[in-house]
């Protein structure tokens, strides 16, 4: 397996921000994952797991250790039960489900990222969360041992799960979905994509929602009411279209984004908790 030295991580995040990793590799099956974990142990390297890199901000100085990019890409079906490799993009999964007339995950239409990352953060939209459809998850610990966790063991909450500790690598997600009609599934996906395009800035690199919504409130609305829309530091800008998005206008640095996050938290009177995962 190939290990790249000083790989620029901006190439692997939707934000297009991030310094180099000491070591970087891509794993496509369990054997490669175990090999990478053994490599990290042998060289005494800290391990960072990367999926599609869509809700992530990586420091300008990069990451000291081994970054393992998970690219498990299988989709297996047993009636209404779907087994999905953690690296499968949500767009690819939705196409598969549409063709097989399985409904439930249409709310994820237009959400960047992989199914593994979506489960780790309990991704959601339009008052729906992926946790509702997750039956179990196959994980591997740092010693390469497999374990199956059921829905209850995953400890899902709003934009949270027990998988966020980073101690376990998601290998496969087991989903239980409902039978539906292809035409209606396509209509829902089309409607959700239109809503997303109307409300969110999709023309520039970003990490998606920067902050979690406080209970009963919308972070974007609070940021806009505080007059912060269009606020800029370097090439990082609070979107003029949606206050909970920070855009990379070209050459934004992680430090620029962090300054904007700090300014927003200081200005908005309601406590805001970051949704974006920050690695440094």
Backbone as CSV, one residue per row, in Angstrom:
resi,resn,N_x,N_y,N_z,CA_x,CA_y,CA_z,C_x,C_y,C_z
1,UNK,0.845,-1.201,0.000,0.000,0.000,0.000,0.881,1.252,0.000
2,UNK,0.413,2.287,-0.658,1.212,3.504,-0.832,0.972,4.494,0.309
3,UNK,2.060,4.971,0.907,1.979,6.009,1.941,2.623,7.279,1.385
4,UNK,1.845,8.337,1.308,2.358,9.607,0.801,2.878,10.449,1.953
5,UNK,4.014,11.083,1.748,4.579,11.976,2.765,4.215,13.417,2.428
6,UNK,3.899,14.181,3.471,3.590,15.612,3.331,2.495,15.884,2.295
7,UNK,1.461,15.052,2.327,0.328,15.219,1.409,-0.524,16.422,1.816
8,UNK,-0.742,17.400,0.913,-1.574,18.570,1.254,-3.026,18.140,1.496
9,UNK,-3.529,18.398,2.678,-4.877,17.933,3.028,-5.977,18.808,2.430
10,UNK,-5.620,19.977,1.930,-6.621,20.819,1.258,-7.209,20.089,0.045
11,UNK,-6.447,19.144,-0.504,-6.915,18.369,-1.655,-8.014,17.380,-1.271
12,UNK,-8.186,17.175,0.036,-9.092,16.122,0.510,-10.225,16.652,1.383
13,UNK,-10.452,17.972,1.363,-11.570,18.546,2.122,-12.421,19.432,1.217
14,UNK,-13.703,19.519,1.525,-14.605,20.357,0.721,-14.287,21.843,0.893
15,UNK,-13.632,22.206,2.008,-13.253,23.590,2.292,-12.047,24.032,1.456
16,UNK,-11.299,23.051,0.922,-10.049,23.311,0.190,-9.054,24.068,1.076
17,UNK,-9.028,23.666,2.347,-8.137,24.265,3.347,-7.459,23.130,4.106
18,UNK,-6.197,23.318,4.474,-5.517,22.335,5.315,-4.083,22.108,4.884
19,UNK,-3.183,22.104,5.860,-1.768,21.865,5.596,-1.469,20.395,5.356
20,UNK,-0.174,20.027,5.349,0.208,18.658,4.992,0.064,17.656,6.137
21,UNK,-0.165,16.400,5.755,-0.113,15.284,6.710,1.282,14.675,6.624
22,UNK,1.842,14.293,7.767,3.149,13.618,7.743,3.085,12.400,6.828
23,UNK,2.037,11.598,7.034,1.789,10.424,6.185,0.307,10.385,5.817
24,UNK,0.028,9.882,4.623,-1.357,9.821,4.137,-1.529,8.548,3.318
25,UNK,-2.656,7.855,3.532,-2.945,6.677,2.710,-4.445,6.544,2.498
26,UNK,-4.817,5.789,1.487,-6.218,5.502,1.178,-6.446,4.008,1.362
27,UNK,-7.481,3.642,2.133,-7.783,2.222,2.352,-9.129,1.881,1.712
28,UNK,-9.169,0.728,1.033,-10.386,0.334,0.322,-11.017,-0.941,0.873
29,UNK,-10.320,-1.609,1.808,-10.907,-2.794,2.444,-10.315,-2.960,3.845
30,UNK,-10.825,-3.948,4.563,-10.412,-4.160,5.955,-8.935,-4.513,6.080
31,UNK,-8.429,-5.311,5.160,-7.012,-5.697,5.225,-6.110,-4.472,5.115
32,UNK,-6.455,-3.566,4.203,-5.653,-2.343,4.054,-5.762,-1.462,5.290
33,UNK,-6.941,-1.403,5.893,-7.110,-0.622,7.118,-6.229,-1.180,8.228
34,UNK,-6.245,-2.498,8.385,-5.415,-3.126,9.426,-3.930,-2.899,9.154
35,UNK,-3.546,-2.951,7.890,-2.148,-2.689,7.522,-1.753,-1.258,7.892
36,UNK,-2.633,-0.308,7.614,-2.361,1.099,7.934,-2.262,1.313,9.443
37,UNK,-3.137,0.666,10.199,-3.096,0.788,11.663,-1.808,0.185,12.218
38,UNK,-1.364,-0.935,11.635,-0.104,-1.557,12.059,1.079,-0.646,11.725
39,UNK,1.018,0.002,10.557,2.059,0.952,10.141,2.159,2.104,11.142
40,UNK,1.001,2.618,11.557,0.988,3.737,12.513,1.555,3.308,13.865
41,UNK,1.241,2.086,14.262,1.745,1.574,15.545,3.256,1.387,15.489
42,UNK,3.731,0.839,14.379,5.162,0.590,14.201,5.958,1.889,14.237
43,UNK,5.392,2.942,13.640,6.098,4.227,13.583,5.680,5.184,14.700
44,UNK,4.813,4.666,15.593,4.318,5.479,16.722,3.671,6.783,16.236
45,UNK,2.772,6.644,15.280,2.099,7.803,14.689,0.685,7.938,15.226
46,UNK,0.272,9.163,15.468,-1.126,9.420,15.796,-1.953,9.192,14.533
47,UNK,-3.142,8.609,14.692,-3.992,8.297,13.542,-5.158,9.278,13.443
48,UNK,-5.396,9.780,12.240,-6.565,10.614,11.935,-7.355,9.917,10.828
49,UNK,-8.658,9.783,11.032,-9.504,9.137,10.031,-10.223,10.210,9.213
50,UNK,-10.163,10.057,7.903,-10.775,11.026,6.995,-11.760,10.314,6.073
51,UNK,-12.946,10.903,5.946,-13.910,10.381,4.975,-13.878,11.275,3.750
52,UNK,-15.005,11.895,3.458,-15.068,12.807,2.309,-14.538,14.201,2.665
53,UNK,-14.304,14.445,3.955,-13.732,15.726,4.377,-14.667,16.899,4.214
54,UNK,-15.984,16.655,4.380,-16.958,17.701,4.052,-17.359,18.591,5.221
55,UNK,-17.193,18.157,6.438,-17.571,19.009,7.581,-16.363,19.176,8.490
56,UNK,-15.262,19.577,7.849,-13.952,19.500,8.484,-13.127,20.748,8.203
57,UNK,-12.431,21.214,9.237,-11.464,22.304,9.089,-10.130,21.813,9.628
58,UNK,-9.131,21.753,8.761,-7.807,21.262,9.142,-6.843,22.435,9.222
59,UNK,-6.030,22.444,10.275,-5.109,23.551,10.543,-4.126,23.775,9.395
60,UNK,-3.653,25.021,9.297,-2.709,25.391,8.238,-1.397,24.617,8.339
61,UNK,-1.013,24.259,9.569,0.246,23.514,9.742,0.061,22.018,9.480
62,UNK,-1.175,21.605,9.199,-1.430,20.211,8.868,-1.560,19.331,10.094
63,UNK,-1.350,18.032,9.904,-1.533,17.056,10.979,-0.286,16.195,11.128
64,UNK,0.154,16.079,12.375,1.331,15.264,12.673,0.886,13.836,12.959
65,UNK,1.155,12.952,12.025,0.768,11.562,12.183,0.375,10.966,10.847
66,UNK,-0.483,9.941,10.905,-0.968,9.265,9.704,-2.439,9.583,9.485
67,UNK,-2.758,10.123,8.323,-4.153,10.348,7.940,-4.587,9.183,7.050
68,UNK,-5.618,8.471,7.512,-6.158,7.343,6.751,-7.471,7.776,6.110
69,UNK,-7.488,7.812,4.791,-8.725,8.148,4.070,-9.499,6.857,3.796
70,UNK,-10.709,6.797,4.334,-11.548,5.606,4.199,-12.302,5.657,2.873
71,UNK,-12.111,4.622,2.048,-12.764,4.586,0.732,-13.475,3.246,0.513
72,UNK,-14.100,2.739,1.568,-14.880,1.500,1.435,-16.111,1.811,0.584
73,UNK,-16.257,1.139,-0.556,-17.235,1.621,-1.539,-18.345,0.627,-1.901
74,UNK,-18.543,-0.402,-1.083,-19.559,-1.400,-1.447,-20.962,-0.998,-0.986
75,UNK,-21.949,-1.484,-1.724,-23.361,-1.374,-1.330,-23.981,-2.757,-1.536
76,UNK,-24.447,-3.368,-0.455,-25.049,-4.707,-0.518,-26.475,-4.628,0.017
77,UNK,-27.366,-5.356,-0.624,-28.778,-5.276,-0.242,-29.351,-6.637,0.126
78,UNK,-30.089,-6.661,1.245,-30.838,-7.845,1.669,-32.252,-7.369,1.998
79,UNK,-33.157,-7.471,1.008,-34.523,-6.941,1.142,-34.476,-5.439,1.427
80,UNK,-35.013,-5.012,2.600,-35.010,-3.572,2.913,-33.775,-3.173,3.732
81,UNK,-32.881,-4.133,3.986,-31.646,-3.863,4.727,-30.522,-3.598,3.727
82,UNK,-29.825,-2.479,3.927,-28.727,-2.089,3.040,-27.437,-2.019,3.857
83,UNK,-26.394,-2.679,3.362,-25.068,-2.599,3.990,-24.185,-1.721,3.103
84,UNK,-23.689,-0.650,3.685,-22.990,0.363,2.888,-21.590,0.598,3.439
85,UNK,-20.585,0.499,2.570,-19.218,0.835,2.960,-19.137,2.290,3.383
86,UNK,-18.361,2.555,4.434,-18.342,3.890,5.046,-17.929,5.000,4.092
87,UNK,-17.192,4.661,3.033,-16.719,5.693,2.115,-17.660,6.028,0.977
88,UNK,-18.822,5.381,0.931,-19.764,5.631,-0.174,-20.329,7.049,-0.081
89,UNK,-20.205,7.853,-1.147,-20.778,9.209,-1.122,-22.295,9.150,-0.994
90,UNK,-22.869,10.113,-0.294,-24.322,10.142,-0.107,-25.054,10.239,-1.443
91,UNK,-24.476,10.953,-2.399,-25.113,11.079,-3.719,-25.229,9.713,-4.401
92,UNK,-24.168,8.916,-4.310,-24.168,7.571,-4.903,-25.184,6.674,-4.199
93,UNK,-25.240,6.771,-2.867,-26.184,5.959,-2.097,-27.628,6.298,-2.469
94,UNK,-27.925,7.590,-2.583,-29.287,8.002,-2.930,-29.701,7.500,-4.317
95,UNK,-28.771,7.501,-5.260,-29.068,6.963,-6.596,-29.416,5.478,-6.503
96,UNK,-28.633,4.749,-5.712,-28.865,3.309,-5.524,-30.242,3.063,-4.901
97,UNK,-30.560,3.826,-3.863,-31.836,3.642,-3.164,-33.024,3.997,-4.061
98,UNK,-32.847,5.027,-4.876,-33.921,5.431,-5.797,-34.222,4.312,-6.792
99,UNK,-33.159,3.744,-7.367,-33.336,2.669,-8.354,-34.008,1.446,-7.741
100,UNK,-33.740,1.217,-6.460,-34.309,0.042,-5.787,-35.575,0.373,-4.992
101,UNK,-36.062,1.583,-5.188,-37.329,2.039,-4.600,-37.360,1.877,-3.077
102,UNK,-36.304,2.390,-2.441,-36.236,2.410,-0.978,-36.213,3.861,-0.521
103,UNK,-37.117,4.209,0.366,-37.289,5.603,0.772,-36.859,5.834,2.218
104,UNK,-36.585,7.101,2.538,-36.227,7.479,3.901,-35.123,8.513,3.961
105,UNK,-34.146,8.392,3.068,-32.968,9.262,3.152,-32.981,10.431,2.164
106,UNK,-34.139,10.718,1.580,-34.208,11.809,0.591,-33.798,13.153,1.183
107,UNK,-33.952,13.317,2.500,-33.584,14.589,3.148,-32.093,14.877,3.036
108,UNK,-31.299,13.859,2.716,-29.851,14.044,2.576,-29.448,14.479,1.164
109,UNK,-30.406,14.670,0.290,-30.103,15.097,-1.084,-29.338,16.415,-1.072
110,UNK,-28.194,16.420,-1.731,-27.384,17.633,-1.795,-26.404,17.792,-0.653
111,UNK,-26.488,16.914,0.352,-25.531,16.974,1.464,-24.225,16.347,0.985
112,UNK,-23.115,17.079,1.063,-21.841,16.493,0.643,-21.371,15.478,1.680
113,UNK,-20.448,14.636,1.302,-19.888,13.721,2.290,-20.241,12.274,2.039
114,UNK,-19.734,11.420,2.916,-19.916,9.974,2.814,-20.888,9.493,3.883
115,UNK,-21.379,8.270,3.718,-22.311,7.706,4.690,-21.641,7.526,6.055
116,UNK,-20.351,7.178,6.067,-19.647,7.015,7.341,-19.616,8.301,8.138
117,UNK,-19.215,9.387,7.483,-19.178,10.691,8.143,-20.549,11.152,8.571
118,UNK,-21.559,10.862,7.746,-22.935,11.259,8.071,-23.416,10.587,9.348
119,UNK,-23.047,9.316,9.533,-23.457,8.587,10.736,-22.683,9.078,11.957
120,UNK,-21.385,9.318,11.788,-20.565,9.797,12.912,-21.142,11.079,13.504
121,UNK,-21.585,12.002,12.644,-22.100,13.289,13.140,-23.622,13.321,13.231
122,UNK,-24.268,12.174,12.937,-25.735,12.117,12.911,-26.286,13.255,12.045
123,UNK,-25.896,13.209,10.782,-26.294,14.249,9.827,-27.808,14.302,9.672
124,UNK,-28.282,15.492,9.354,-29.719,15.655,9.167,-30.052,16.932,8.431
125,UNK,-31.312,17.043,8.087,-31.836,18.246,7.428,-33.348,18.175,7.473
126,UNK,-33.966,19.355,7.424,-35.429,19.445,7.388,-36.076,18.600,8.508
127,UNK,-35.510,18.716,9.719,-36.039,18.031,10.914,-35.941,16.504,10.854
128,UNK,-35.118,15.989,9.976,-34.856,14.545,9.915,-33.400,14.288,10.284
129,UNK,-33.108,13.110,10.854,-31.742,12.715,11.181,-31.485,11.300,10.690
130,UNK,-30.252,11.023,10.310,-29.927,9.704,9.775,-30.050,8.608,10.825
131,UNK,-29.927,8.970,12.098,-29.994,7.981,13.187,-31.275,7.153,13.142
132,UNK,-32.327,7.734,12.635,-33.619,7.040,12.556,-33.536,5.781,11.685
133,UNK,-32.608,5.759,10.741,-32.542,4.671,9.766,-31.336,3.744,9.968
134,UNK,-30.484,4.060,10.946,-29.291,3.245,11.192,-29.638,2.081,12.114
135,UNK,-29.447,0.874,11.616,-29.707,-0.309,12.431,-28.467,-0.705,13.229
136,UNK,-27.311,-0.655,12.575,-26.054,-1.029,13.232,-24.879,-0.470,12.436
137,UNK,-23.708,-0.485,13.073,-22.482,-0.032,12.410,-21.362,-1.022,12.729
138,UNK,-20.624,-1.422,11.697,-19.431,-2.244,11.894,-18.243,-1.305,12.048
139,UNK,-17.512,-1.455,13.157,-16.362,-0.593,13.423,-15.123,-1.453,13.678
140,UNK,-13.979,-0.805,13.594,-12.702,-1.440,13.917,-11.984,-0.533,14.900
141,UNK,-11.403,-1.127,15.959,-10.665,-0.302,16.923,-9.217,-0.128,16.459
142,UNK,-8.427,0.589,17.244,-7.059,0.912,16.842,-6.162,-0.324,16.743
143,UNK,-6.607,-1.445,17.312,-5.843,-2.699,17.223,-6.330,-3.583,16.072
144,UNK,-7.281,-3.065,15.295,-7.771,-3.813,14.147,-8.875,-4.806,14.452
145,UNK,-9.445,-4.724,15.655,-10.503,-5.662,16.049,-11.871,-5.144,15.627
146,UNK,-12.689,-6.048,15.075,-14.030,-5.684,14.616,-15.042,-5.720,15.752
147,UNK,-16.034,-4.837,15.638,-17.121,-4.805,16.616,-18.371,-4.261,15.933
148,UNK,-19.520,-4.824,16.277,-20.783,-4.316,15.739,-21.526,-3.573,16.844
149,UNK,-21.902,-2.335,16.571,-22.650,-1.513,17.524,-24.060,-1.300,16.987
150,UNK,-25.072,-1.550,17.834,-26.448,-1.304,17.393,-26.817,0.164,17.595
151,UNK,-27.991,0.536,17.166,-28.414,1.937,17.200,-28.307,2.531,18.600
152,UNK,-28.769,1.787,19.588,-28.755,2.293,20.963,-27.330,2.509,21.462
153,UNK,-26.436,1.584,21.128,-25.038,1.683,21.568,-24.313,2.870,20.939
154,UNK,-24.828,3.368,19.825,-24.182,4.488,19.136,-24.446,5.828,19.814
155,UNK,-25.415,5.863,20.718,-25.664,7.066,21.520,-25.967,8.307,20.706
156,UNK,-26.858,8.178,19.746,-27.174,9.316,18.878,-27.869,10.442,19.638
157,UNK,-27.428,11.673,19.342,-28.117,12.888,19.766,-28.036,13.881,18.604
158,UNK,-28.531,15.088,18.807,-28.493,16.081,17.731,-27.043,16.339,17.316
159,UNK,-26.726,15.981,16.083,-25.397,16.141,15.479,-24.292,15.493,16.320
160,UNK,-24.643,14.413,17.004,-23.652,13.729,17.842,-23.860,12.224,17.827
161,UNK,-22.752,11.502,18.064,-22.806,10.069,18.329,-21.549,9.709,19.115
162,UNK,-21.546,8.513,19.671,-20.375,8.065,20.436,-19.180,7.783,19.529
163,UNK,-19.410,7.767,18.231,-18.325,7.527,17.279,-17.398,8.730,17.145
164,UNK,-17.812,9.879,17.674,-17.008,11.098,17.527,-15.763,11.111,18.406
165,UNK,-15.609,10.121,19.254,-14.400,10.044,20.086,-13.164,9.816,19.224
166,UNK,-13.366,9.263,18.018,-12.247,9.021,17.111,-11.484,7.740,17.394
167,UNK,-11.924,6.979,18.386,-11.216,5.743,18.753,-11.602,4.560,17.869
168,UNK,-12.726,4.693,17.178,-13.221,3.613,16.328,-13.327,4.079,14.879
169,UNK,-12.996,3.194,13.956,-13.103,3.498,12.530,-14.375,2.848,11.993
170,UNK,-15.232,3.638,11.383,-16.457,3.096,10.792,-16.103,2.388,9.480
171,UNK,-16.508,1.125,9.391,-16.239,0.321,8.196,-17.498,0.188,7.341
172,UNK,-18.609,-0.130,8.000,-19.855,-0.390,7.276,-21.046,0.093,8.088
173,UNK,-22.035,0.626,7.387,-23.276,1.089,8.016,-24.417,0.203,7.532
174,UNK,-25.221,-0.278,8.484,-26.387,-1.096,8.141,-27.632,-0.227,8.300
175,UNK,-28.348,-0.032,7.199,-29.520,0.843,7.176,-30.790,0.035,6.973
176,UNK,-31.846,0.443,7.658,-33.155,-0.162,7.426,-34.071,0.911,6.859
177,UNK,-34.532,0.683,5.635,-35.333,1.683,4.938,-36.727,1.148,4.621
178,UNK,-37.536,1.983,4.018,-38.928,1.636,3.739,-39.157,1.516,2.238
179,UNK,-40.100,0.669,1.824,-40.408,0.594,0.393,-41.111,1.865,-0.066
180,UNK,-40.779,2.313,-1.256,-41.408,3.523,-1.791,-41.531,3.418,-3.301
181,UNK,-42.083,4.465,-3.904,-42.216,4.494,-5.364,-41.138,5.401,-5.949
182,UNK,-40.504,4.917,-7.015,-39.386,5.645,-7.618,-39.755,7.087,-7.965
183,UNK,-40.944,7.287,-8.526,-41.342,8.640,-8.937,-41.430,9.577,-7.735
184,UNK,-41.984,9.088,-6.629,-42.125,9.930,-5.431,-40.770,10.200,-4.779
185,UNK,-39.895,9.189,-4.783,-38.548,9.366,-4.231,-37.805,10.433,-5.033
186,UNK,-37.905,10.349,-6.362,-37.250,11.342,-7.228,-37.803,12.743,-6.990
187,UNK,-39.111,12.839,-6.794,-39.746,14.141,-6.532,-39.222,14.756,-5.234
188,UNK,-39.106,13.929,-4.190,-38.597,14.417,-2.895,-37.160,14.897,-3.023
189,UNK,-36.345,14.110,-3.716,-34.942,14.483,-3.908,-34.842,15.799,-4.683
190,UNK,-35.624,15.920,-5.741,-35.620,17.144,-6.559,-36.037,18.356,-5.734
191,UNK,-37.079,18.191,-4.906,-37.567,19.297,-4.067,-36.525,19.705,-3.035
192,UNK,-35.869,18.720,-2.410,-34.854,19.021,-1.399,-33.626,19.688,-2.010
193,UNK,-33.244,19.249,-3.207,-32.122,19.884,-3.906,-32.444,21.331,-4.250
194,UNK,-33.676,21.580,-4.685,-34.096,22.945,-5.029,-34.078,23.840,-3.797
195,UNK,-34.560,23.326,-2.674,-34.536,24.082,-1.412,-33.112,24.431,-1.016
196,UNK,-32.231,23.444,-1.127,-30.828,23.646,-0.745,-30.171,24.698,-1.641
197,UNK,-30.435,24.602,-2.938,-29.844,25.576,-3.876,-30.367,26.987,-3.627
198,UNK,-31.627,27.084,-3.231,-32.240,28.391,-2.992,-31.702,29.048,-1.725
199,UNK,-31.387,28.247,-0.716,-31.039,28.796,0.597,-29.548,28.788,0.916
200,UNK,-28.784,27.927,0.236,-27.384,27.758,0.619,-26.431,28.159,-0.501
201,UNK,-25.247,28.667,-0.140,-24.255,29.053,-1.149,-23.458,27.823,-1.591
202,UNK,-23.720,27.339,-2.763,-23.082,26.106,-3.221,-22.016,26.348,-4.286
203,UNK,-21.742,27.634,-4.569,-20.820,27.951,-5.662,-19.376,28.134,-5.209
204,UNK,-19.133,28.153,-3.892,-17.778,28.316,-3.361,-17.489,27.199,-2.356
205,UNK,-16.203,26.839,-2.177,-15.870,25.810,-1.186,-16.285,26.230,0.226
206,UNK,-16.839,25.280,0.970,-17.217,25.529,2.366,-17.180,24.206,3.112
207,UNK,-17.480,24.257,4.407,-17.549,23.022,5.198,-18.997,22.691,5.533
208,UNK,-19.938,23.348,4.855,-21.341,23.172,5.228,-21.658,24.036,6.434
209,UNK,-22.602,23.612,7.236,-22.983,24.393,8.425,-21.820,24.472,9.408
210,UNK,-21.497,25.691,9.823,-20.375,25.894,10.747,-20.797,25.618,12.187
211,UNK,-22.015,26.050,12.545,-22.503,25.895,13.918,-23.742,25.012,13.973
212,UNK,-23.909,24.337,15.090,-25.150,23.606,15.351,-26.240,24.626,15.664
213,UNK,-27.465,24.272,15.376,-28.579,25.148,15.738,-28.845,25.043,17.236
214,UNK,-28.844,26.182,17.966,-29.229,26.128,19.380,-30.688,25.683,19.488
215,UNK,-31.063,25.152,20.631,-32.426,24.645,20.811,-33.463,25.712,20.447
216,UNK,-34.330,25.374,19.511,-35.425,26.265,19.133,-35.029,27.454,18.277
217,UNK,-33.758,27.509,17.853,-33.293,28.652,17.053,-32.473,28.154,15.863
218,UNK,-32.252,29.051,14.911,-31.412,28.730,13.754,-30.145,29.578,13.810
219,UNK,-28.991,28.910,13.793,-27.714,29.618,13.905,-27.553,30.656,12.797
220,UNK,-27.934,30.300,11.571,-27.797,31.234,10.452,-28.565,32.519,10.679
221,UNK,-29.791,32.392,11.181,-30.633,33.570,11.455,-29.986,34.447,12.528
222,UNK,-29.470,33.829,13.587,-28.834,34.587,14.678,-27.615,35.356,14.170
223,UNK,-26.837,34.708,13.308,-25.633,35.341,12.752,-26.017,36.512,11.847
224,UNK,-27.054,36.321,11.049,-27.523,37.388,10.160,-28.084,38.565,10.953
225,UNK,-28.841,38.267,12.023,-29.414,39.328,12.860,-28.330,40.129,13.578
226,UNK,-27.180,39.503,13.796,-26.057,40.202,14.441,-25.274,41.052,13.442
227,UNK,-25.722,41.070,12.187,-25.098,41.914,11.169,-23.779,41.385,10.638
228,UNK,-23.587,40.067,10.704,-22.288,39.499,10.336,-22.238,38.919,8.920
229,UNK,-23.346,38.984,8.218,-23.354,38.483,6.843,-22.350,39.283,6.013
230,UNK,-21.471,38.589,5.281,-20.479,39.272,4.451,-19.200,39.636,5.183
231,UNK,-19.131,39.363,6.489,-17.902,39.635,7.250,-16.761,38.794,6.677
232,UNK,-15.609,39.427,6.526,-14.498,38.747,5.845,-13.190,38.890,6.607
233,UNK,-12.440,37.793,6.654,-11.058,37.805,7.142,-10.221,37.087,6.089
234,UNK,-9.268,37.789,5.497,-8.505,37.192,4.404,-9.455,36.763,3.295
235,UNK,-9.347,35.512,2.872,-10.236,34.988,1.832,-11.356,34.122,2.407
236,UNK,-11.600,34.257,3.708,-12.731,33.561,4.343,-13.844,34.569,4.587
237,UNK,-15.063,34.220,4.196,-16.180,35.163,4.298,-17.445,34.472,4.802
238,UNK,-18.145,35.146,5.729,-19.474,34.689,6.127,-20.391,34.919,4.927
239,UNK,-21.044,33.871,4.483,-21.867,33.946,3.275,-22.937,35.030,3.375
240,UNK,-23.119,35.747,2.279,-24.192,36.746,2.210,-25.552,36.071,2.001
241,UNK,-25.524,34.820,1.584,-26.756,34.080,1.296,-27.279,33.333,2.521
242,UNK,-26.362,32.802,3.346,-26.738,32.012,4.526,-25.682,32.221,5.607
243,UNK,-26.094,32.799,6.731,-25.155,33.187,7.783,-24.375,32.058,8.419
244,UNK,-24.861,30.819,8.304,-24.170,29.704,8.952,-23.172,29.017,8.020
245,UNK,-22.823,29.692,6.938,-21.808,29.174,6.020,-20.635,30.141,5.967
246,UNK,-19.434,29.609,6.053,-18.223,30.391,5.805,-17.628,29.872,4.503
247,UNK,-17.341,30.796,3.589,-16.870,30.418,2.260,-15.378,30.655,2.105
248,UNK,-14.748,29.805,1.306,-13.368,30.004,0.898,-13.402,30.690,-0.467
249,UNK,-13.053,31.964,-0.493,-13.129,32.745,-1.732,-11.951,32.497,-2.665
250,UNK,-11.004,31.674,-2.218,-9.871,31.363,-3.092,-8.679,30.805,-2.355
251,UNK,-8.126,31.634,-1.454,-6.914,31.210,-0.747,-7.077,31.344,0.766
252,UNK,-8.262,31.054,1.259,-8.520,31.169,2.705,-7.643,30.199,3.489
253,UNK,-7.252,30.642,4.660,-6.480,29.798,5.577,-7.381,29.365,6.730
254,UNK,-6.973,28.287,7.379,-7.720,27.836,8.557,-7.729,28.925,9.623
255,UNK,-6.627,29.659,9.741,-6.547,30.735,10.739,-7.561,31.840,10.439
256,UNK,-7.827,32.110,9.156,-8.851,33.093,8.778,-10.226,32.624,9.248
257,UNK,-10.515,31.355,8.995,-11.809,30.786,9.385,-11.963,30.804,10.899
258,UNK,-10.905,30.453,11.617,-10.961,30.434,13.082,-11.219,31.834,13.646
259,UNK,-10.648,32.849,13.006,-10.898,34.236,13.438,-12.365,34.612,13.227
260,UNK,-12.926,34.189,12.100,-14.348,34.451,11.845,-15.224,33.731,12.863
261,UNK,-14.906,32.476,13.153,-15.673,31.702,14.138,-15.637,32.397,15.497
262,UNK,-14.452,32.852,15.895,-14.304,33.549,17.184,-15.115,34.841,17.207
263,UNK,-15.092,35.580,16.103,-15.841,36.848,16.011,-17.349,36.594,16.101
264,UNK,-17.806,35.561,15.415,-19.235,35.211,15.447,-19.653,34.838,16.863
265,UNK,-18.873,33.980,17.505,-19.215,33.523,18.865,-19.234,34.690,19.851
266,UNK,-18.345,35.643,19.635,-18.270,36.803,20.531,-19.444,37.757,20.308
267,UNK,-19.885,37.881,19.066,-20.921,38.860,18.716,-22.334,38.349,18.975
268,UNK,-22.588,37.098,18.607,-23.933,36.529,18.792,-24.170,36.270,20.276
269,UNK,-25.304,36.722,20.775,-25.570,36.665,22.218,-25.943,35.261,22.709
270,UNK,-26.389,34.413,21.784,-26.730,33.032,22.144,-25.483,32.170,21.958
271,UNK,-25.242,31.250,22.890,-24.062,30.391,22.790,-24.163,29.485,21.564
272,UNK,-23.138,29.529,20.724,-23.100,28.706,19.517,-22.013,27.643,19.648
273,UNK,-22.390,26.408,19.321,-21.439,25.291,19.374,-21.070,24.885,17.949
274,UNK,-19.767,24.797,17.641,-19.379,24.434,16.273,-19.901,23.058,15.862
275,UNK,-20.384,22.980,14.634,-20.741,21.692,14.033,-19.558,21.158,13.245
276,UNK,-18.780,22.064,12.666,-17.597,21.669,11.914,-16.575,21.055,12.869
277,UNK,-15.951,19.965,12.419,-14.905,19.331,13.221,-13.583,20.016,12.900
278,UNK,-12.886,20.427,13.940,-11.624,21.152,13.758,-10.465,20.243,14.157
279,UNK,-9.551,19.992,13.225,-8.372,19.162,13.491,-7.125,20.026,13.405
280,UNK,-6.317,19.940,14.470,-5.081,20.743,14.467,-3.996,20.077,15.286
